[in-house]
Amino acid sequence: MLRLTKATRKIVGGRLIPPLLFFLLTLSAQGQVAVRGDLFREILAKSGTTINLNLGVANQSDGEATIVLAKLDYTAGKSAPAGSSPRSLASWITLPAERMTLAGKAQSEILLKLIVPETIKPGSYWSAITISSMVTEPAPEKGIRVGIRTLVIVQICVTIPGGVRDARVGEPEVKGMKMIVPLIGTGNECFVVKITATGLPEQSIRVFPGVTRTLEYSIEEFPDGEHELRFLLDDGAHFILPTWKRFVKVPPPPVALAAFKAEERRRRQTLRGNIYAVLSYGTIQKGFSIQGSASYRFLKLSSGTDQMIYRDSVYQGYSTKAGINFGPVTVTAGRSWYGPITLTTASIALSVRRLNLQVAYTPEYKLITTQAGWRIWKNISVSVWGTAGFETGRRDWRASLQIPII
């Protein structure tokens, strides 16, 4: 990583080198001091042992390099002061020196000494060594000296045998056409796990105990709607129990709006029918009835059996209704026959999410009926009705449960 600081600027003829010029002069010289080998060193050791670890460094430039060594805690791209992590091994590490110089085109070894505590518990512990370097060398233009600063982080992980390898998949989060899946290390050992998910490419990631890492997947090929994926974790020795996770893919807003309108149009232009069983109890109705409805576009037709209690007598009958839908508002007119009694009803209803509010008027007896309904699950709903008569002065009520049969 190249970092431009005030310390790397040089004065020429009483003037500072412009930052842009400095950048152009040093851009081709990135990585002048390199570390040989893997930047993640994994070691298996027993408690109480001493580990000698060599880090090879090479100065690839012609100028002399000043190298500064330091310890810190570093996990999954996030750094913290040395010793701040509960699984830090920074206190185990002894550095040969904090600063050293390396001549141009020279190589050297940095010897690290790690002493594993006697009472350490099984599991993985890790920290990092930062190797920052400053190389000062003459630039092509005479009289201008250029400073190049690089930083290399080498992570060291020591595993004490007897730990537990485990991880779990968190809840997916959809961001546009990407799905972000957290993976949480729930054991006490660091390991590499291969993740296999339904319809998604395999990925491998290193799991750290108590650390959440993220997996990123493209979901462009998935159709819009809800999906359920099966995640299987494999650490090379055994499988972690599979988990099922759901996510909902929603297209971008303009596409979502067009899709919603198309679905609403298709739904309205499809002839749909339902048959319900209705259980009623109250002062104006008691018992069981069957009702059916069919809808097409803005029109809804319904009919069914019914009963009415009037002056302590029960009248069996049937009713028919026709309604017109205007978005959340529905206007309905219907007629009911109960033996010698015939009733006409006109109503207006407002539907908001699962709630349905309705006011109806019966001119024969000047009755006003109010209804509050709630769809409790899918097409199962419960309603409470209240009736007030202008002429009779009666206050009647009815509660009903509507369950779909077909």
HELIX and SHEET records of a PDB file:
HELIX    1   1 LYS A    6  THR A    8  5                                   3    
HELIX    2   2 PRO A   19  THR A   26  1                                   8    
HELIX    3   3 LEU A   27  ALA A   29  5                                   3    
HELIX    4   4 ALA A   90  TRP A   92  5                                   3    
HELIX    5   5 PRO A  253  ARG A  268  1                                  16    
SHEET    1   A 2 ILE A  11  VAL A  12  0                                        
SHEET    2   A 2 ARG A  15  LEU A  16 -1                                        
SHEET    1   B 4 VAL A  33  VAL A  35  0                                        
SHEET    2   B 4 THR A  50  ASN A  59 -1                                        
SHEET    3   B 4 GLN A 107  ILE A 115 -1                                        
SHEET    4   B 4 ILE A  93  THR A  94 -1                                        
SHEET    1   C 5 PHE A  40  LEU A  44  0                                        
SHEET    2   C 5 ARG A 145  ILE A 160  1                                        
SHEET    3   C 5 GLY A 123  PRO A 138 -1                                        
SHEET    4   C 5 ALA A  65  THR A  75 -1                                        
SHEET    5   C 5 LYS A  78  PRO A  81 -1                                        
SHEET    1   D 5 PHE A  40  LEU A  44  0                                        
SHEET    2   D 5 ARG A 145  ILE A 160  1                                        
SHEET    3   D 5 GLY A 123  PRO A 138 -1                                        
SHEET    4   D 5 ALA A  65  THR A  75 -1                                        
SHEET    5   D 5 ARG A  99  LEU A 102 -1                                        
SHEET    1   E 3 ALA A 167  VAL A 169  0                                        
SHEET    2   E 3 LYS A 178  GLY A 185 -1                                        
SHEET    3   E 3 GLU A 173  LYS A 175 -1                                        
SHEET    1   F 3 ALA A 167  VAL A 169  0                                        
SHEET    2   F 3 LYS A 178  GLY A 185 -1                                        
SHEET    3   F 3 THR A 212  SER A 218 -1                                        
SHEET    1   G 4 LEU A 200  VAL A 207  0                                        
SHEET    2   G 4 PHE A 191  ALA A 197 -1                                        
SHEET    3   G 4 GLY A 225  ASP A 234 -1                                        
SHEET    4   G 4 PHE A 239  LYS A 249 -1                                        
SHEET    1   H11 ARG A 272  GLY A 282  0                                        
SHEET    2   H11 GLY A 287  TYR A 296 -1                                        
SHEET    3   H11 LEU A 299  TYR A 310 -1                                        
SHEET    4   H11 SER A 313  PHE A 326 -1                                        
SHEET    5   H11 VAL A 329  TYR A 338 -1                                        
SHEET    6   H11 ILE A 341  VAL A 352 -1                                        
SHEET    7   H11 LEU A 355  THR A 362 -1                                        
SHEET    8   H11 LEU A 367  TRP A 377 -1                                        
SHEET    9   H11 ILE A 380  GLY A 389 -1                                        
SHEET   10   H11 ARG A 395  PRO A 404 -1                                        
SHEET   11   H11 ARG A 272  GLY A 282 -1                                        
END                                                                             
